[in-house]
């Protein structure tokens, strides 16, 4: 269950990190409300998952999912540059996430 919470927390991190782009520096009400709610929910799920999963692993997986997801959404939806190097490094992030899971002992 902790790993499911951690994955959902990572996906919420993708959502709130992308959401920050639409808050206009937290000056737009509804994007700011949804982004803030995503931050809180993501952190709560991370903290619950960290009761079981070692914190270094939990945090690394959470950040990895968030960073890779935000980069992919940025390229696919927001028109950010798509280069071979960016795709390679996103793949490295995903390999690191899988590696942390595989070596966590849980």
C-alpha positions in Angstrom: 0.0 0.0 0.0 2.9 2.4 0.8 4.2 2.1 -2.8 0.8 2.9 -4.2 0.5 5.9 -2.0 4.0 6.9 -3.1 3.2 6.6 -6.8 0.0 8.6 -6.4 2.0 11.2 -4.4 4.5 11.4 -7.3 1.7 11.9 -9.8 0.2 14.6 -7.6 3.6 16.3 -7.6 3.5 16.3 -11.4 0.1 18.0 -11.2 1.0 20.7 -8.8 4.3 21.4 -10.4 2.6 21.9 -13.8 -0.2 23.8 -12.0 2.3 26.4 -10.7 2.8 27.5 -14.3 -0.9 28.5 -14.4 -1.0 30.3 -11.0 0.8 33.4 -12.3 2.9 33.6 -9.2 -0.1 32.6 -7.0 -2.1 35.6 -8.2 -4.9 33.5 -9.9 -7.3 32.1 -7.4 -8.5 28.7 -8.8 -5.2 27.6 -10.2 -3.6 28.5 -6.9 -6.2 26.7 -4.9 -5.8 23.5 -7.0 -2.0 23.7 -6.9 -2.0 24.3 -3.1 -4.3 21.3 -2.6 -2.1 19.2 -4.8 1.0 20.2 -2.8 -0.7 19.3 0.5 -2.1 16.0 -0.7 1.2 15.0 -2.3 3.1 15.8 0.9 0.6 13.9 3.1 0.8 10.8 0.9 4.6 11.0 0.9 4.7 11.2 4.7 2.4 8.2 5.1 4.4 6.2 2.6 7.6 7.1 4.4 6.3 5.4 7.5 7.1 2.1 5.7 9.4 2.9 2.9 12.9 4.3 3.9 12.8 8.1 3.6 15.8 8.3 1.1 14.0 5.8 -1.2 10.5 7.4 -0.7 11.8 10.9 -1.4 13.9 9.9 -4.3 11.0 8.0 -5.9 8.6 10.9 -5.3 11.0 13.5 -6.8 11.9 11.2 -9.7 8.2 10.6 -10.6 7.5 14.3 -10.3 10.5 15.5 -12.3 10.1 13.0 -15.1 6.4 13.5 -15.3 6.7 17.3 -15.3 9.3 17.1 -18.0 7.2 14.9 -20.2 4.0 17.0 -19.7 6.1 20.1 -20.5 7.2 18.6 -23.8 3.9 17.0 -24.8 1.4 19.6 -23.6 3.3 22.8 -23.0 5.5 22.9 -26.1 8.8 22.6 -24.4 11.8 21.4 -26.5 11.9 17.7 -27.3 15.5 16.6 -27.7 17.2 13.3 -27.6 19.2 14.4 -24.6 16.1 15.4 -22.7 14.4 12.0 -23.4 17.6 10.2 -22.5 17.8 12.0 -19.1 14.1 11.4 -18.4 14.8 7.7 -19.0 17.7 7.9 -16.6 15.3 9.3 -14.0 12.9 6.5 -14.5 15.7 3.9 -14.3 16.7 5.5 -11.0 13.2 5.3 -9.6 12.9 1.6 -10.6 16.4 1.0 -9.1 15.4 2.6 -5.8 12.3 0.5 -5.6 14.2 -2.7 -6.5 16.9 -2.1 -3.9 14.7 -0.8 -1.1 14.2 -4.2 0.5 10.4 -3.6 0.7 
